[in-house]
Amino acid sequence: MSNEAAGASSHWEKSKSLLYITLAIWAVFAFVVHWFGDALNGEAGSFPLGYYMAGQGSQIAFVILVFWFVSRQNRLDDEHGVSEE
């Protein structure tokens, strides 16, 4: 295997690891947080405040997760010399 092929393989393995970590974090905010919606509900009447807060928090977490993923992937691309810029 040439040096370039080894570098490409290393880049791909690190990219896959980053992808799997990102998907795991996404799954936690998409599913696990909402399982505890009942526990988050308070005495605010009949409005399910816990589910509302979990939904809003998940959306904020998803936006942060996208920016985190892009910055980590750009750094990884720079390390392996395959950045777009």
N, C-alpha and C positions, 0 to 999 in steps of 0.2 A: 504494500500500500504506500502510495507516495505521501509526501509531507502535506501536500494540499488536500488530498483525500482524507488524511487523518485529521486535519484541521476542520474540514467540513463535517466529518463525523462527530467530532467533539462539540462543534457548534450546534449540530442538530440534537445531540443528547442533552446539552444544557438547555436548549430551547424547549424540548419536550418536558424536561423537569420543571421549568418555569410554567409551562402550560398546565401541567398536572397540579401544581401548587395553586395556581390561579383558579382552576376549576374546583378544587377542594374548598377554597375560601368562598367562592361563589355559591357552592352548594350549601355551606353553613348559613350564609345570609339568605339564601332563597328558600330553604326548607326548615332547618333546625330552629332558627329564631322564631318562625311562625308557629311551631309546635307549642311554644310557651306563651302564646298570645293570651290564653285564658288567665294564666298566672299574672300577666301584666295588667289585666283589667282591674280598675279600681272601683270606687264607689261614685262614679261620675254619671250615674243614671243608667239608662239602657244603651247608651252609645258604647260600642266595643272599642274603647280607647287603646287597649293593648294591641289589638290587631292593626289599628291605624298607626300607632307609633312604630310597630314592627315593620309595617309596609313603608313608611317614610324613611325609617332608618336603613332599611335594605336598599332603597333607591340611592340614598347618599353613599352607602358603602359600595354599591356597584360603580358609581361614578369615580370614587376614589380608587377602586380596584383597577379600573381601566387605565387611569393615569399612572398608577404604580406599575402595571404590567408593561405599558409602553416605555416608561423610563428604564425599567430593568432590561427589556428587550433591546432597546437602543444601546445601552451600556454593553450588553453581551455582543451585539453586532460590532461595536467599536473594538472590543477586545480581540475579535477574530478577523477584523479587517474586511467586513462585508457590509458596512454601514452604507446608507443610501446617499449620504452627503460627502 
